[in-house]
Amino acid sequence: MKLHWRIWVLIAVLVACALFIFPPGLLFQNGVTIQGIEKNSTEYIQGLRNGMIITSINSIAINNVEDYNNALPKIFLNNSETTKITMAADGNNFVFFAQDGFNFMVTDIQKTRLKTGLDLSGGARALVKAANKTLSESEVNDLIAITNQRSNGYGIKDITIKPVKDLSGNNYMLIEVAGATTSDMQDLVLSQGKFEGKIGNITIFSGGKDISHVERSGQQSGIEACYANENGGEYCRFRFPISLTEEAAKRQAAVTGNLTISLENPEYLSEKLDLYLDDNLMDSLFISKDLKGQVATQILIQGSGSGKDRSEAIADAQKEMSKLQTILITGSLPYKLEIVKLDTISPTLGREFTKNLIILAAVVFVLISVVLFIRYRKIKITSSVILTMFSEAFITLGIAALINWNLDAPSIAGIIAGMGTGVNDQIVIIDESVSNVQASLKERIKNAFFIIIGAFFTIIASMLPLFWAGAGMLKGFALTTILSVSVGILITRPAFAEIIRKIIKD
């Protein structure tokens, strides 16, 4: 049977979406994924990071979490002894020593690119604002940056932080943490960030009152130079200036006046400038010998990034520079936070919710199939509607995987709403096609599309306000609904019309 080009387009899109959702590289990949690695731990210092995939430990193959758990007793035979670990992760071997376990958690490799929100995976969600202060968009972005920095060492495996805005234009920060409890979220959000710069045990400046400006761009801010290192890779140095208040500059002059020149690095003083966030050491910076005893409000912050080649080293240096700039800026935020809305969902409830969604979808499909068969008495028409409905949902999921969208309960509801709209449009096409109107089949289908397109623009107009309603909580519903109906108009409706044309002609 010769297929119309619109049907071939539908088939091609379905194949592409299958590859987006089930990439072969994930389907056939073995190992476990690192999550919640502790910053400044031995493993982190040796190069292990969240998201890396472990395939073997001390030559023991690791295919899943069960293999990992079975391997640990074999590796750590005696908890009182330090064990040499050779770990294969992401194609590289990492060698370090551990005593009774690792400073990270692991999960099975996700076999699809679909990401689920807290409604399905469990965790906590908090809508946050500044107490007694209205934040601008830039202030919210700075607040998100400092919260991200703080969460790196928090020990929770999966955290998402993003800005949201309500219909009144108020800006909020939305935090979603997988596996977190209410107390975990309150500890993360309500503890006000404390940023300090110390030389030895003496505090030179504190965020919020001593840093007046951080230069993000310009001639003095950027990558300074790149060099080869001993390991065959490269490292690149960066620099950017900051401005201190007069009082902080005097404190620095008093402390540096008592320092000596470093014997190892004669261009710098004997002590470093240590940066602390919430009493955790974030970075240590060299102090130029020219600043010894000087009341200087301008300080040139320097640092470096490394990589296996120059491009990777430049990218790492830019990332480190941005991180330090963010810490210096956002550490100076002088306001406390308050939680506007706090929701928690247990993983068990999330799994039950997913199970119930699948059961509900199956019941709906059966009921729709029965009603359609009773109405039209043709198995081909009923099958076409059901297959088209599945196709729309599958393509919408494929697009969600492509854009890395978190599928939460509103998003799933949006897909279901789009499928309902799709069935309605297909019924319009069928009814127009089998009507007794004195017009050609082509004209009758064209009339059906006139009705469908009108409904499409109505749906789009009604969904747009939901991107901001409830501080963006319904954004998932609006997005997936728009995606679903757009997929219908552009891909599945034209293909369905050709299928119906073929069925009626036969």
C-alpha positions in Angstrom: 0.0 0.0 0.0 1.4 3.4 -1.0 1.6 5.8 2.0 1.0 9.5 1.7 3.9 11.8 2.5 2.1 13.1 5.6 2.0 9.6 7.0 5.7 9.2 6.3 6.4 12.4 8.2 4.5 11.0 11.2 6.5 7.8 11.0 9.8 9.7 10.8 8.9 11.9 13.8 7.9 8.9 15.8 11.3 7.2 15.1 13.2 10.4 16.0 11.3 10.7 19.3 12.0 7.1 20.1 15.7 7.9 19.7 15.3 11.0 21.9 13.5 9.0 24.7 15.5 5.7 24.4 19.0 6.6 23.1 20.9 3.4 22.3 23.8 4.6 24.4 21.7 4.5 27.5 19.7 1.4 26.8 22.7 -0.8 26.5 24.9 1.0 29.1 25.8 -0.8 32.3 27.0 0.7 35.6 25.7 3.0 38.3 25.4 6.8 38.4 27.2 8.9 41.1 24.9 11.2 43.0 25.4 13.4 46.1 29.2 13.3 46.1 30.6 15.3 49.0 32.6 18.3 48.0 36.2 18.3 49.2 36.0 14.6 49.8 38.9 12.4 48.6 36.8 11.2 45.6 35.8 14.7 44.6 39.4 15.9 44.8 40.5 13.0 42.6 38.0 14.1 39.9 34.8 12.1 40.5 31.7 14.2 39.9 27.9 13.9 40.1 26.5 12.2 37.1 29.6 10.1 36.3 28.9 6.4 35.6 30.9 3.8 37.5 31.5 0.6 35.6 34.1 -1.2 37.8 35.7 -1.0 41.2 39.0 -2.8 41.8 38.3 -4.9 38.6 34.9 -5.9 39.9 32.3 -5.2 37.2 29.5 -2.9 38.3 26.4 -3.3 36.1 23.8 -2.0 38.5 23.1 -1.0 42.1 22.9 -4.6 43.3 26.4 -5.3 41.9 27.7 -2.2 43.6 26.2 -3.2 47.0 27.6 -6.7 46.7 31.0 -5.4 45.8 31.5 -3.1 48.8 31.9 -5.9 51.4 34.5 -7.6 49.2 36.4 -4.4 48.7 36.4 -3.2 52.4 37.1 -6.5 54.1 38.4 -4.8 57.2 36.9 -1.4 58.2 40.0 -0.5 60.1 42.3 -0.7 57.1 42.7 1.8 54.3 42.1 0.3 50.9 43.5 1.3 47.6 40.6 1.9 45.2 40.9 1.8 41.4 37.5 3.0 40.0 36.5 3.1 36.3 34.1 5.9 35.7 33.2 7.7 32.4 36.0 5.8 30.6 38.7 7.0 33.0 40.5 5.3 35.9 40.5 7.1 39.3 42.9 5.9 42.0 42.5 6.9 45.7 42.4 5.4 49.2 39.3 4.8 51.3 38.6 3.1 54.6 35.1 1.9 55.1 33.0 3.3 52.1 32.6 6.1 49.7 31.5 9.7 50.2 28.7 9.5 47.6 25.5 7.7 46.7 24.7 5.7 43.5 21.6 5.0 41.5 20.9 2.8 38.5 21.5 4.4 35.1 18.3 6.0 33.8 17.5 4.2 30.6 15.5 7.1 29.1 16.1 10.8 28.8 12.8 11.6 30.4 13.1 13.6 33.6 10.4 13.4 36.2 9.5 16.1 38.7 9.0 15.7 42.5 5.3 14.7 42.0 6.6 11.5 40.4 10.0 10.9 42.0 9.3 12.3 45.5 11.1 15.1 47.4 10.4 18.7 48.6 9.5 21.9 46.8 9.7 25.4 48.3 8.6 28.7 46.8 10.9 31.3 48.4 11.0 35.1 48.6 13.1 37.7 50.5 11.6 38.8 53.8 10.4 42.4 53.7 11.9 43.1 50.3 10.7 42.9 46.7 13.4 41.3 44.5 14.3 42.4 41.0 15.0 39.7 38.3 18.8 40.2 38.7 18.6 39.9 42.5 16.6 36.7 42.1 19.3 35.3 39.7 22.0 36.2 42.3 20.0 34.6 45.0 19.7 31.4 42.9 23.5 31.4 42.3 24.3 31.6 46.0 21.7 28.9 46.9 23.3 26.7 44.2 26.7 27.2 45.7 25.4 26.4 49.2 23.6 23.3 48.0 26.8 21.8 46.4 28.0 20.6 49.8 24.5 20.0 51.2 24.5 16.2 50.5 21.1 16.0 48.7 21.4 14.1 45.4 19.3 16.2 43.1 18.4 19.9 43.4 16.7 22.2 40.9 16.6 26.0 41.5 14.9 28.4 39.1 13.3 31.8 39.0 9.5 32.2 38.7 7.1 35.1 38.5 3.5 35.5 39.3 0.8 37.4 37.4 1.5 40.5 39.5 5.1 40.6 38.4 6.6 39.5 41.8 9.8 37.4 41.5 10.3 34.2 43.5 12.9 31.4 43.7 11.5 27.9 43.3 13.6 25.1 44.8 13.0 21.4 44.2 15.0 18.8 46.0 14.6 15.1 45.3 14.6 12.9 48.4 14.5 15.9 50.8 12.3 16.3 53.9 10.6 19.4 55.2 13.3 20.0 57.7 16.0 19.5 55.1 14.4 22.2 52.9 14.0 24.6 55.8 17.7 24.1 56.8 18.7 24.8 53.2 16.5 27.9 52.6 16.2 29.6 55.9 19.9 29.7 56.9 21.2 33.1 55.8 24.4 32.8 53.7 27.5 34.2 55.5 30.4 35.1 53.2 33.8 35.9 54.6 37.4 36.6 53.4 40.1 35.6 55.9 43.8 35.8 56.2 44.8 33.2 58.7 42.1 33.4 61.4 41.4 37.1 60.9 38.3 38.2 59.0 39.2 40.9 56.4 35.8 41.4 54.8 32.3 40.0 55.0 29.7 39.8 52.3 26.9 42.3 52.6 28.9 45.2 54.0 32.6 45.1 52.8 32.4 44.3 49.1 31.2 47.3 47.1 31.7 46.0 43.5 32.7 42.9 41.6 33.9 43.4 38.0 32.3 40.7 35.8 33.6 42.0 32.4 36.0 44.5 30.9 39.7 44.6 30.1 40.8 43.6 33.6 38.4 40.6 33.8 39.0 37.4 31.9 41.5 34.7 31.0 45.0 35.9 31.5 47.2 33.1 30.0 47.4 29.4 29.5 50.3 27.0 30.3 51.2 23.3 29.9 51.3 21.4 33.2 53.3 18.3 34.3 50.5 15.8 33.6 50.4 16.6 29.9 47.3 18.8 30.1 47.0 22.6 30.4 45.9 25.2 32.9 44.7 28.7 32.3 44.8 31.6 34.8 42.0 34.2 35.2 41.7 37.5 36.9 39.1 40.1 37.9 39.0 43.1 40.2 36.8 43.7 43.2 36.3 46.8 45.3 36.4 46.9 49.1 35.1 49.5 51.5 37.6 51.8 53.1 37.2 50.1 56.5 37.9 46.6 55.0 40.9 47.9 53.1 42.4 49.2 56.3 41.9 45.8 58.0 43.7 44.2 55.1 46.6 46.7 55.3 47.0 46.0 59.0 47.1 42.2 58.5 49.2 42.1 55.4 51.7 44.5 57.0 52.7 41.7 59.3 53.1 39.0 56.6 56.4 38.0 54.9 57.1 37.1 51.3 56.4 33.5 50.4 59.6 31.5 50.0 57.9 29.1 47.5 56.2 31.9 45.5 58.2 35.2 45.8 55.6 37.2 43.9 53.1 36.5 46.7 52.8 36.9 50.5 53.2 34.0 52.9 49.4 33.7 53.7 46.5 33.3 51.3 43.1 35.0 51.2 40.6 32.2 52.2 37.0 32.6 51.0 34.3 31.0 53.2 30.6 30.5 52.6 28.6 29.4 55.6 31.9 28.6 57.3 32.9 26.2 54.5 36.1 26.9 52.7 35.2 27.7 49.0 38.6 28.8 47.7 42.1 30.1 48.6 43.6 33.0 46.7 47.2 34.2 46.5 47.9 37.8 47.8 50.3 39.8 45.7 53.4 41.1 47.5 52.6 44.6 46.3 49.6 44.7 48.7 51.7 44.2 51.8 50.6 46.9 54.3 48.8 48.8 51.6 45.3 50.4 52.1 43.9 49.2 48.8 40.2 49.2 47.9 40.9 47.5 44.6 42.0 43.9 44.8 42.8 41.7 41.8 41.4 38.2 42.3 43.3 35.5 40.5 42.8 31.8 40.0 43.0 29.0 37.4 41.3 26.2 35.7 42.7 23.0 34.2 41.9 20.5 31.5 43.3 17.8 29.2 43.7 20.4 26.5 43.5 24.2 26.1 39.8 24.5 25.2 38.8 22.4 28.3 41.2 24.4 30.5 39.7 27.7 29.2 36.2 26.4 29.9 37.1 25.3 33.4 38.9 28.6 34.1 35.8 30.6 33.0 33.6 28.4 35.1 35.8 28.9 38.2 36.0 32.7 37.5 32.2 32.9 37.2 31.8 30.8 40.4 34.0 33.2 42.4 32.4 36.3 41.0 29.0 34.9 41.9 30.1 34.0 45.4 31.5 37.5 46.0 28.3 39.2 44.7 25.7 36.9 46.1 27.5 36.5 49.4 26.8 40.2 50.0 23.0 39.8 49.9 21.8 41.3 53.2 18.3 39.9 53.5 16.7 36.9 55.0 14.5 34.5 53.1 11.1 33.1 53.9 9.2 30.2 52.5 5.9 31.2 50.8 4.8 27.6 50.1 6.3 24.3 51.0 5.3 20.9 49.5 6.7 17.5 50.2 6.0 14.2 48.4 7.4 10.8 49.5 9.0 8.6 46.8 6.4 5.9 47.6 3.6 8.4 47.0 5.3 9.4 43.8 5.5 5.8 42.6 1.8 5.2 43.5 0.9 8.4 41.7 2.7 7.2 38.6 1.1 3.8 38.8 -2.4 5.3 39.2 -1.8 7.6 36.2 -0.9 4.5 34.0 -4.0 2.7 35.2 -6.2 5.7 34.6 -4.8 6.2 31.2 -5.4 2.5 30.3 -9.1 2.8 31.5 -9.6 6.0 29.5 -8.1 4.3 26.4 -10.5 1.4 26.8 -13.5 3.6 27.3 -12.7 5.8 24.3 -12.1 2.7 22.2 -15.5 1.3 23.2 -17.4 4.6 22.6 -15.7 5.1 19.2 -16.5 1.5 18.1 -20.1 1.9 19.1 -20.4 5.2 17.3 -18.7 4.3 14.0 -18.9 0.4 14.0 -15.5 0.2 12.2 -12.5 -1.3 13.9 -10.2 0.5 11.4 -11.5 4.0 12.5 -11.3 3.1 16.2 -7.8 1.8 15.8 -6.7 4.9 13.9 -8.0 7.2 16.6 -6.2 5.3 19.4 -2.9 5.0 17.5 -3.0 8.7 16.6 -3.7 9.5 20.3 -0.7 7.4 21.4 1.4 9.0 18.7 0.6 12.5 20.0 1.5 11.6 23.5 4.7 9.8 22.4 5.9 12.7 20.3 5.1 15.2 23.2 7.3 13.0 25.5 10.0 13.0 22.8 10.0 16.8 22.7 10.1 16.9 26.5 13.2 14.6 26.5 14.8 16.7 23.8 14.4 20.0 25.7 15.2 18.3 29.0 11.9 19.2 30.6 10.9 17.9 34.0 7.7 16.0 33.7 5.7 16.7 36.9 2.0 16.2 37.6 0.8 19.4 35.8 2.9 18.4 32.8 1.3 14.9 32.6 -2.1 16.5 33.0 -1.2 18.8 30.1 -0.4 15.7 27.9 -3.7 14.1 28.9 -5.5 17.4 28.1 -3.8 17.5 24.7 -4.8 13.9 24.0 -8.4 14.7 24.8 -8.3 17.7 22.4 -6.7 15.3 19.8 -9.6 12.8 20.1 -12.1 15.7 19.8 -10.4 16.9 16.6 -10.2 13.4 15.1 -14.0 13.0 15.7 -14.5 16.3 13.9 -12.5 15.0 11.0 -14.4 11.7 10.9 -17.8 13.3 11.2 -17.1 15.7 8.4 -15.7 12.9 6.3 -18.7 10.7 6.6 -21.3 13.5 6.5 -23.9 13.7 3.7 -23.0 17.2 2.8 -22.9 17.7 -1.0 -19.2 18.3 -1.3 -16.1 16.3 -2.2 -14.2 14.4 0.5 -11.3 16.8 0.1 -13.6 19.8 0.8 -15.2 18.1 3.8 -11.8 17.4 5.4 -10.8 21.0 4.7 -13.9 22.2 6.5 -12.9 20.0 9.5 -9.5 21.6 9.6 -11.0 25.1 9.6 -12.8 24.1 12.8 -9.7 22.5 14.3 -7.4 25.4 13.6 -9.9 27.8 15.2 -9.9 25.6 18.3 -6.1 25.4 18.3 -5.6 29.2 18.5 -8.2 29.4 21.3 -6.3 26.8 23.3 -3.0 28.6 22.8 -4.5 31.9 24.0 -6.0 30.3 27.1 -2.7 28.5 28.0 -0.4 31.5 27.8 -1.5 33.1 31.1 -0.8 29.8 32.9 3.0 30.4 32.4 2.8 33.0 35.1 -0.3 32.0 37.1 0.5 30.7 40.6 4.1 31.9 40.4 4.7 29.6 37.4 3.4 26.4 39.2 1.2 25.6 36.2 3.9 26.2 33.6 4.3 22.5 33.0 0.6 22.1 32.2 0.6 25.0 29.8 3.8 23.9 28.0 2.8 20.3 27.5 -0.7 21.2 26.4 0.6 23.6 23.8 3.2 21.1 22.7 0.6 18.4 22.4 -2.0 20.4 20.4 0.8 21.8 18.2 2.0 18.3 17.4 -1.5 17.5 16.5 -2.0 20.4 14.1 1.4 20.1 12.4 1.9 16.3 12.3 -0.8 13.9 13.5 -4.0 15.6 12.3 -2.8 15.8 8.7 -1.6 12.1 8.8 -4.9 11.1 10.4 -6.9 12.9 7.7 -5.0 10.9 5.1 -5.7 7.6 7.0 -9.4 8.4 7.2 -9.5 9.4 3.5 -8.0 6.0 2.7 -10.5 4.1 4.9 -13.5 5.9 3.5 -12.4 5.4 -0.1 -11.9 1.6 0.5 
